[in-house]
């Protein structure tokens, strides 16, 4: 699935660039054409949501953006003639990730974009240069960046068990999740079961998620993390390796 998402981001980058190539020279027509490209922005936002929920895209601040734009709550802010309300939707998620949030509306006076969020997640994290021109080429570059990040995470997820080196803390947390009766474990449940601090547990879960050993359940009422099939297989691998080490003959040094 993750490989498919990376591929879709690459194809979407080409779609954005194709829009730029056929754009009319007349400024008015160009604006009108770009407004129709919200479908591409919507696809971008949906792919971000899919990748994040699949545990293949973890960026600082992304979880809050995805949670906001997938919530069923109403838009925030008081709507006036001069202020644009931030609507929860994949299109706006795209804009908040890429940073192209200077919007003009045709046949109306320019509106002020809500100052609650601005600048774009990728530029703030240094993954997309601020100097990248606004327009389709900026969105295309963002698609390429995210595809690269997903592919990098995929390589970590596909790493053979023999090459994975977990700290004792990660092993303990994974073991506690494998033994839990609940499909999903909240952070507080994991802290109690593994007996580590909140920050240590959170960091360990991130490491385990990068390796594909745990994931965030999609569409589940009980949030938190679940141990994946790969994670359960790795626990079995650890236990077998421990048994093999215990049964290995020991030689006393003379």
MIZADO-624995 format. One record per residue (C-alpha): x, y, z; residue in one letter. Coordinates in pm, whole numbers, padded with zeros to 5 digits, always signed. Example, Ala and Ser with C-alpha at 12.3 -4.5 7.8 and 13.67 -1.06 7.14 Angstrom:
+01230-00450+00780A+01367-00106+00714S
***
This chain:
+00000+00000+00000X+00277+00242+00097X+00458+00184-00232X+00135+00259-00413X+00099+00589-00224X+00453+00694-00314X+00382+00612-00678X+00057+00810-00668X+00243+01112-00533X+00486+01089-00825X+00199+01067-01074X+00026+01360-00904X+00343+01568-00944X+00320+01514-01320X-00046+01615-01315X+00041+01942-01140X+00316+02014-01395X+00078+01937-01681X-00158+02207-01551X+00127+02457-01561X+00213+02365-01920X-00139+02424-02056X-00210+02738-01852X-00332+03028-02071X-00120+03342-02085X-00410+03571-01997X-00389+03635-01617X-00767+03623-01571X-00801+03291-01749X-00501+03154-01560X-00665+03233-01226X-00987+03071-01336X-00799+02759-01450X-00604+02736-01124X-00926+02747-00920X-01039+02433-01102X-00722+02257-00987X-00864+02216-00638X-00930+01855-00742X-00553+01799-00759X-00511+01963-00419X-00785+01736-00285X-00603+01429-00417X-00284+01555-00252X-00463+01594+00081X-00623+01250+00058X-00284+01089-00013X-00132+01266+00287X-00412+01131+00506X-00370+00777+00368X+00007+00780+00411X-00014+00916+00765X-00278+00664+00874X-00075+00382+00721X+00222+00489+00934X+00431+00574+00630X+00446+00952+00676X+00545+01090+01015X+00637+01459+01026X+00640+01694+01321X+00303+01869+01330X+00139+01651+01064X-00075+01451+01308X-00253+01766+01428X-00317+01884+01072X-00460+01547+00966X-00675+01530+01280X-00808+01880+01215X-00892+01831+00848X-01052+01489+00901X-01269+01608+01190X-01642+01654+01137X-01649+01971+01345X-01743+02298+01178X-01488+02543+01042X-01316+02760+01299X-01320+03138+01322X-01594+03393+01278X-01676+03448+00913X-01684+03810+00799X-01665+03987+00466X-01290+04033+00509X-01177+03708+00672X-01163+03363+00513X-01265+03084+00749X-01038+02780+00754X-01252+02492+00627X-01170+02134+00726X-01103+01950+00399X-00827+01767+00206X-00778+02071-00020X-00688+02293+00275X-00472+02019+00424X-00276+02029+00100X-00234+02407+00123X-00125+02389+00487X+00136+02124+00407X+00274+02295+00096X+00247+02653+00218X+00072+02816-00080X-00184+02987+00137X-00204+03332-00022X-00549+03310-00179X-00736+03554-00401X-01100+03515-00496X-01232+03615-00837X-01502+03882-00858X-01454+03975-00491X-01212+04179-00288X-00906+03987-00166X-00972+03813+00165X-00742+03779+00463X-00640+03420+00533X-00685+03319+00896X-00354+03371+01083X-00404+03053+01290X-00171+02863+01057X+00052+02990+00783X+00376+02922+00605X+00326+02554+00528X+00449+02246+00712X+00712+02138+00460X+00884+02481+00444X+00884+02507+00825X+01056+02167+00850X+01312+02265+00587X+01188+02003+00339X+01067+02254+00079X+01261+02577+00011X+01068+02895+00084X+01188+03026-00252X+00996+02754-00443X+00756+02950-00671X+00388+02946-00582X+00170+02753-00822X+00167+02405-00972X+00547+02365-00964X+00543+02412-00585X+00280+02142-00542X+00469+01912-00780X+00790+01955-00579X+00599+01880-00257X+00467+01558-00415X+00821+01451-00499X+00943+01529-00147X+00666+01325+00017X+00716+01035-00225X+01084+01028-00129X+01006+01030+00243X+00759+00742+00204X+01008+00535+00003X+01276+00599+00265X+01042+00476+00538X+00953+00173+00326X+01318+00071+00316X+01327+00081+00696X+01005-00120+00720X+01137-00391+00486X+01461-00435+00684X+01521-00805+00773X+01471-00898+01139X+01838-00995+01170X+01935-00634+01092X+01696-00473+01343X+01859-00366+01669X+01607-00254+01928X+01691-00107+02266X+01559-00296+02567X+01292-00029+02610X+01151-00087+02260X+01159-00463+02314X+00968-00433+02642X+00703-00208+02487X+00660-00440+02189X+00630-00741+02420X+00366-00566+02631X+00163-00483+02320X+00186-00841+02196X+00051-00967+02529X-00228-00708+02557X-00589-00824+02518X-00683-00491+02358X-00626-00458+01985X-00521-00094+02030X-00330+00039+02328X-00353+00399+02436X-00034+00577+02534X-00127+00560+02902X-00194+00183+02872X+00149+00131+02715X+00318+00339+02987X+00158+00128+03261X+00227-00206+03088X+00592-00139+03000X+00669+00083+03305X+00851+00362+03121X+00800+00740+03127X+00559+00917+02894X+00830+01076+02680X+01037+00757+02662X+00731+00554+02562X+00629+00807+02297X+00978+00808+02141X+00994+00429+02144X+00656+00402+01971X+00783+00634+01698X+01086+00411+01643X+00870+00099+01633X+00632+00265+01388X+00917+00358+01152X+01015-00009+01144X+00658-00114+01073X+00628-00305+01403X+00339-00092+01535X+00087+00132+01361X-00201+00368+01428X-00532+00189+01363X-00735+00339+01079X-01100+00411+01147X-01093+00261+01496X-01287+00419+01784X-01012+00331+02031X-00710+00537+01931X-00348+00468+02016X-00121+00206+01859X-00162-00154+01751X+00108-00412+01704X+00125-00513+01337X+00158-00863+01196X+00521-00780+01129X+00555-00673+01493X+00411-01001+01620X+00644-01198+01394X+00936-00997+01527X+00836-01078+01887X+00836-01449+01794X+01178-01397+01632X+01312-01237+01953X+01177-01518+02172X+01322-01788+01948X+01658-01609+01944X+01651-01588+02326X+01570-01961+02359X+01849-02047+02117X+02093-01839+02320X+01984-02015+02643X+02030-02364+02498X+02366-02285+02339X+02649-02467+02523X+02866-02240+02735X+03239-02281+02748X+03417-02185+03071X+03734-01990+03016X+04042-02166+03152X
***
